Structures are given as structure tokens and as C-alpha cells.
Amino acid sequence: MQEHRYDVLIVGAGGAGMRAAIEAAPRARTAVLTKLYPTRSHTGAAQGGMCAALANVEEDNWEWHTFDTVKGGDYIVDQDAAEIMAKEAIDAVLDLEKMGLPFNRTPEGRIDQRRFGGHTRDHGKAPVRRACYAADRTGHMILQTLYQNCVKHDVEFFNEFYALDLCLSENEDGELTATGVVAYELATGEIHVFHAKSIVFATGGSGRMYKTTSNAHTLTGDGMGIVFRKGLPLEDMEFHQFHPTGLAGLGILISEAVRGEGGILRNVDGERFMERYAPTIKDLAPRDIVARSMVLEVLEGRGAGPNKDYVYIDVTHLGEDVLNEKLPDITEFARTYLGVDPVTEYVPVFPTCHYVMGGIPTNVEGQVLRNNTEIVHGLFAAGECACVSVHGANRLGTNSLLDINVFGRRAGIAAAEYANSASFVPLPEAPTTMVDGWLETLLSEHGHERVADIRTSLQATMDANASVFRTEDTLKQALKDVQALKERYAHIRIHDKGKRFNSDLLEAIELGFLLEMAEVTVVGAINRKESRGGHAREDYPTRDDVNFMRHTMAYKKGTDLLSDIELDYKPVVQTRYEPMERKY
Ligand SMILES: Cc1cc2nc3c(=O)[nH]c(=O)nc-3n(C[C@H](O)[C@H](O)[C@H](O)COP(=O)(O)OP(=O)(O)OC[C@H]3O[C@@H](n4cnc5c(N)ncnc54)[C@H](O)[C@@H]3O)c2cc1C
């Protein structure tokens, strides 16, 4: 076992982790621990843009952006946090520009902006150009720019290190403090303990619990799982976002920027069906509304293809030059993966699991909450694994690249300031006991179940039973399936018993996190007997503000994989906007 000591330890080198590192490193001794090489993080796959009310191409302001975010999130957004995000968005984009990010420009040389779903002028009157972008590779540019700036600030990276456990210490007054992280080094199989004053989780999402997803294979909810297993809560996990335009049958993302640039959704009859569902902003309605409309078209028999199970996105009227200049990557995706040329043909699309709105609850400084009011000292979270909550029940497109920059920065500053004011709290006496025992069990000879089989079954039941539309019956089926899979998981067999690059072992560990995150998702969804944002219950089709205008807080009772989940609720922070009917 090797021990390391840092003032600030950041777990995750995506956009949120590296934005935090850029703030923490000049202020305190900082290291980043990441299971992927930093520039392979999923942030690099983000396509369409990052929004800020710069008003570079038309009138806009942060108040309209706040309103859109709150309404887009179906009113369980914490409005104080949304306001901070919309205000700080402008500097967040300018900071990236100063760091060297090559944004697309207007002819006058300003950062260009384009339309995206749910972003409107003057409280819903018409779509507004708010998303800053670098072709359809915005996330790639952000990730590279942040990495280069981390190198400039001498941030230390531990690449291909998997965080497996968090160490907490409780004082006489019952206050919790985070003291360290236990990690597994992929190259050697060695266990490392990182002793730190501040720990920031920035481990991304958990979309791989679904079969149809735009998420990378690595998005397995590790950070959320680690925290949850420590008895800390997860917030609003029943809200997953299904992005309308995944390539049909594959789930690979076709960015909303396609509709921002004028792309049109059509059913098998060629009808622009969004005119019926969202007459004012049509194809640029928020994602939950568009995804449901697409599924309804298919359910009502207006789907296309041999099985009538998808609709089309039509960009043929945009012309080859616009596609090459502004949407080159996704034009290529359609050609490569479906053999369809968007220049002349409609592209088959269907909703794909894209983003988790819920996560580790934090306040606006990124401090992790242990219940509705108290924090865990020295523990922070930012990015997709966190829930501030700025996305409520449905995130608007381009608000995540913004979230990771605004709240990554805030968490980095808060973590460094805390580290500079606090002293090291001792680690537990034998910090690796849990992990040692866990790995030994996983590698023991007794099991017979295959990791890949359990993962395939998990993804199948989540797709079938907990996707765009849900009912009590389908969700209960999903819960039964997930719990049965957890029992099978206790008997898995890992064939590679070696120490070097044992990816078999790590995949098994990731599957454990996924199973647990799926269970939290489904339990929360069963209990939320209403439809709101990304959570659409056919048996409770309307929003119920009297009983459910509140966040779900899920706690694990016990340390066993099969332990029960207990639910509690947290009030929504409402400042300026009363909940309204959500028409577009
Ligand atoms: C295809 C696609 C396109 C998108 N397009 C857009 C867009 O145009 N605009 C927008 O706003 N949003 C977009 N999003 C969403 C947005 O990109 C993500 O929500 C955001 O980038 C998440 O950033 P993050 O830093 O929180 O996590 P990630 O970038 O996913 O990084 C997670 C990091 O955590 C590390 N990690 C995870 N588990 C462990 C562990 N156990 N131990 C150590 N390290 C660990 C990983 O190594 C990685 O470095 C898109 C998402 C996808 C999938």
C-alpha cells in the first residue's frame, strides 16, 4: 500500500475536475486522480455548445437564461443556484476564451452563438441564440483547453487510478469530515491511499445503466456509488434525460445543434410533427418534450423503418456547406454508423439515455450535503455526478458544459480555501480494509456468473421498463429485475486473476456501482407519483406540485450490496418564479 498526501484531491479529470484543478492548484497542493487519461473523459464527446447570455448576435440577458433553466427543469430547479449559473456563465465562457479555446466567430470576430432547445428570448417568446460553440466539437475543445491549462499550473495527475472508497471521520459532536480516498492503480494492481484535507468528486454520470445511451462505456456512476455506500444521500436520481436524437438502434448522439441550425423532425409521412406538440418553438422545445413526442409518434403508428420504430431528422435543406462548416462530426457519424448521407437523406433517430439530472447533493459552493441542512467537511462535488440542483427534472441543452465550468470553478476555489484553513484529520487506522476484502472476494474462485451477462440484463430491463415513459408496473418489474441481478452479482467470476491491467476486475466493480445506481433510480421513480420533466408516468400523467414539488433524497441503510434504500425529501429553493404550466 502506498500513501500520498495532498491539500486538495480531485477525483475525475473531465471538465468539472480539471476546471476545479485550475483554481485549486495555484492556491494549494493539488492532485487529480482519474480512471481515464484526462483527455479521454466524456466531456470530450460533447458536441453542440455551452450557453451564456453574451448577447453577441441578438438581445439576451442572464435573467431570461435563469427563467428558461427553471422552466426547462419543470420547476424543481433550485432557483438561487440557477441564477448564479446564468450570471457566472458569461465569465465562464470568457475565461475559456482567454485560456485559448477556439470558439467559432461571427464575421466581426465575436464568439458566435446558436440556438438550442428551451433557450428563449423574453420568457418563451421565440428561440434565442445563446449557445457558444466550436463546430460540433465544443466539449473536445473545452477538455483540451482545460488540460493544457492544468499542465501550465503544474497539476499532478494520477492517470488510470480508480477511486474505490472514501474515508470519513466522525468527531465527538457527530460532525463528518472526509479524510482520504482509497484507489486502485490499473497498471500494477496496487492499492494507494490519498490523504487529503479537501476531496472533490467530479466523476461524471451513470448513463451506462441503459442499453440505448449516448454515454461512454466508462460512465458507470462510480463517484455517486462510493458516496452512497458511505450512507450519504443521492438527490433526484429518478430524473434521467433521454436525448431525442440518438442514431436509431445505436443511441450514438446527433447533437441538438442540428435542430439549432434548422434541422426538422419528421414522421413516416414526412410531417413536421413538433408543430402539434410545441407550436411556438417546435423542434426547439426542451428535450423531455421532444423525446416524448417522438415516442408518441411511434406508438401511434407514425414511425418509420421496417419496424416503424424511429422518426427522422431532416437537414437536407441546410446544404452541404453548412453541414461541413458547423456540423462536420455528426454528418460523418450518420454516414459511418448508418450509411445515411444527411446532405441528401433523412437520418433515422430515436431517444437515447443521455444525462442524469440527479447526483450527490451539494450547495452552491460545491460542499456535499449529508442531509437537508448539514455538510460533510472537506468533501465537495461538481459536474454531472453532483446535484446543485440547476437542472431540476430536465436539463436544457448546453447547460451542462456550463454547469461543469461554473460549479467546477466554485468547488475548486472552495476546496482550496477550506484546505488552507483546516489541518489534516487522521485517516482511519486501517484505511484499506474494506477495499482489500472486497477485491479478495471478487477474485475468489467460487463464482460462476458472467459480468457481461448481468450488465446486458440490467441494460435491457432499464430500457424496457424505466425509459421515456414509465408506470408503476414497469418500474416494479425493473426493481425486481435489478434486485435479482444484484443477487447474481454476488456470485460473479472474474477470469483474470492478475495484477497488471486487470480490466475484468474493474468492469466488475463498475457493474456493482451501476446496479446500485439503477436501484436508486427505480425506487425514486416508483415513489414519484407524478409526471415532471424527464420522469413521465403514464399512470400519473400530470405534474403534482402539492405533493411532489420537492427533491428526493435517497439513503442506503446498511453497508451490504443488498441493503434497503430509504427515501426522504428536501424542499425546492424558490426565489423569483412561481411554477407555471409548461407550454412552448
Ligand atoms: C455525446 C455527448 C454529447 C454531449 N454534448 C453536450 C453539449 O453539447 N453541451 C452540454 O452542455 N453538455 C453536453 N453533454 C453533457 C456533458 O458533456 C457532460 O454532462 C459533462 O461533460 C460531464 O462532465 P464531468 O466533468 O462531470 O464528467 P466527465 O467528463 O464524464 O468526466 C468524469 C471523470 O471522472 C473520472 N472517473 C470516473 N469514475 C472514476 C473513478 N472511480 N476513479 C477515478 N476517476 C473516475 C473519469 O476518468 C473522468 O475523468 C454531452 C454528453 C454526451 C455523452
The ligand as an SDF file (V2000), in Angstrom:
LIG
                    3D

 53 58  0  0  0  0  0  0  0  0999 V2000
  -22.2160   12.5230  -26.5440 C   0  0  0  0  0  0  0  0  0  0  0  0
  -22.4530   13.6390  -25.5760 C   0  0  0  0  0  0  0  0  0  0  0  0
  -22.5980   14.9430  -26.0320 C   0  0  0  0  0  0  0  0  0  0  0  0
  -22.8340   15.9880  -25.1400 C   0  0  0  0  0  0  0  0  0  0  0  0
  -22.9640   17.2680  -25.6170 N   0  0  0  0  0  0  0  0  0  0  0  0
  -23.1440   18.2980  -24.7400 C   0  0  0  0  0  0  0  0  0  0  0  0
  -23.2010   19.6520  -25.1940 C   0  0  0  0  0  0  0  0  0  0  0  0
  -23.0520   19.9540  -26.3790 O   0  0  0  0  0  0  0  0  0  0  0  0
  -23.4040   20.6220  -24.2740 N   0  0  0  0  0  0  0  0  0  0  0  0
  -23.5540   20.3490  -22.9360 C   0  0  0  0  0  0  0  0  0  0  0  0
  -23.7280   21.2800  -22.1570 O   0  0  0  0  0  0  0  0  0  0  0  0
  -23.4740   19.0740  -22.4850 N   0  0  0  0  0  0  0  0  0  0  0  0
  -23.2660   18.0550  -23.3490 C   0  0  0  0  0  0  0  0  0  0  0  0
  -23.1720   16.7660  -22.8640 N   0  0  0  0  0  0  0  0  0  0  0  0
  -23.1530   16.5420  -21.4160 C   0  0  0  0  0  0  0  0  0  0  0  0
  -21.8020   16.9260  -20.8510 C   0  0  0  0  0  0  0  0  0  0  0  0
  -20.8050   16.6710  -21.8040 O   0  0  0  0  0  0  0  0  0  0  0  0
  -21.4620   16.1330  -19.5940 C   0  0  0  0  0  0  0  0  0  0  0  0
  -22.5320   16.1550  -18.7020 O   0  0  0  0  0  0  0  0  0  0  0  0
  -20.2440   16.7540  -18.9080 C   0  0  0  0  0  0  0  0  0  0  0  0
  -19.1960   16.8970  -19.8350 O   0  0  0  0  0  0  0  0  0  0  0  0
  -19.8000   15.9480  -17.7120 C   0  0  0  0  0  0  0  0  0  0  0  0
  -18.5690   16.4270  -17.2590 O   0  0  0  0  0  0  0  0  0  0  0  0
  -17.9170   15.8800  -15.9220 P   0  0  0  0  0  0  0  0  0  0  0  0
  -16.6230   16.5820  -15.7600 O   0  0  0  0  0  0  0  0  0  0  0  0
  -18.9070   15.9530  -14.8260 O   0  0  0  0  0  0  0  0  0  0  0  0
  -17.6780   14.3170  -16.2050 O   0  0  0  0  0  0  0  0  0  0  0  0
  -16.8260   13.5380  -17.3290 P   0  0  0  0  0  0  0  0  0  0  0  0
  -16.3350   14.4100  -18.4030 O   0  0  0  0  0  0  0  0  0  0  0  0
  -17.6320   12.3580  -17.6980 O   0  0  0  0  0  0  0  0  0  0  0  0
  -15.5420   13.0670  -16.5310 O   0  0  0  0  0  0  0  0  0  0  0  0
  -15.5960   12.1120  -15.4950 C   0  0  0  0  0  0  0  0  0  0  0  0
  -14.1940   11.8690  -14.9740 C   0  0  0  0  0  0  0  0  0  0  0  0
  -14.2770   11.0650  -13.8160 O   0  0  0  0  0  0  0  0  0  0  0  0
  -13.2900   10.0890  -13.8510 C   0  0  0  0  0  0  0  0  0  0  0  0
  -13.7560    8.9350  -13.0320 N   0  0  0  0  0  0  0  0  0  0  0  0
  -14.9630    8.3300  -13.0660 C   0  0  0  0  0  0  0  0  0  0  0  0
  -15.0030    7.3270  -12.1720 N   0  0  0  0  0  0  0  0  0  0  0  0
  -13.8050    7.3220  -11.5520 C   0  0  0  0  0  0  0  0  0  0  0  0
  -13.2160    6.5320  -10.5300 C   0  0  0  0  0  0  0  0  0  0  0  0
  -13.8640    5.5260   -9.9600 N   0  0  0  0  0  0  0  0  0  0  0  0
  -11.9510    6.8000  -10.1530 N   0  0  0  0  0  0  0  0  0  0  0  0
  -11.2450    7.8040  -10.7390 C   0  0  0  0  0  0  0  0  0  0  0  0
  -11.7460    8.5810  -11.6990 N   0  0  0  0  0  0  0  0  0  0  0  0
  -13.0060    8.3470  -12.0990 C   0  0  0  0  0  0  0  0  0  0  0  0
  -13.0730    9.7680  -15.3070 C   0  0  0  0  0  0  0  0  0  0  0  0
  -11.7710    9.2780  -15.5170 O   0  0  0  0  0  0  0  0  0  0  0  0
  -13.2800   11.1470  -15.9440 C   0  0  0  0  0  0  0  0  0  0  0  0
  -12.0430   11.8270  -15.9790 O   0  0  0  0  0  0  0  0  0  0  0  0
  -22.9300   15.7120  -23.7530 C   0  0  0  0  0  0  0  0  0  0  0  0
  -22.7710   14.4180  -23.2930 C   0  0  0  0  0  0  0  0  0  0  0  0
  -22.5680   13.3850  -24.1920 C   0  0  0  0  0  0  0  0  0  0  0  0
  -22.4660   11.9820  -23.6410 C   0  0  0  0  0  0  0  0  0  0  0  0
  1  2  1  0
  2  3  1  0
  2 52  2  0
  3  4  2  0
  4  5  1  0
  4 50  1  0
  5  6  2  0
  6  7  1  0
  6 13  1  0
  7  8  2  0
  7  9  1  0
  9 10  1  0
 10 11  2  0
 10 12  1  0
 12 13  2  0
 13 14  1  0
 14 15  1  0
 14 50  1  0
 15 16  1  0
 16 17  1  0
 16 18  1  0
 18 19  1  0
 18 20  1  0
 20 21  1  0
 20 22  1  0
 22 23  1  0
 23 24  1  0
 24 25  2  0
 24 26  1  0
 24 27  1  0
 27 28  1  0
 28 29  2  0
 28 30  1  0
 28 31  1  0
 31 32  1  0
 32 33  1  0
 33 34  1  0
 33 48  1  0
 34 35  1  0
 35 36  1  0
 35 46  1  0
 36 37  1  0
 36 45  1  0
 37 38  2  0
 38 39  1  0
 39 40  1  0
 39 45  2  0
 40 41  1  0
 40 42  2  0
 42 43  1  0
 43 44  2  0
 44 45  1  0
 46 47  1  0
 46 48  1  0
 48 49  1  0
 50 51  2  0
 51 52  1  0
 52 53  1  0
M  END
$$$$
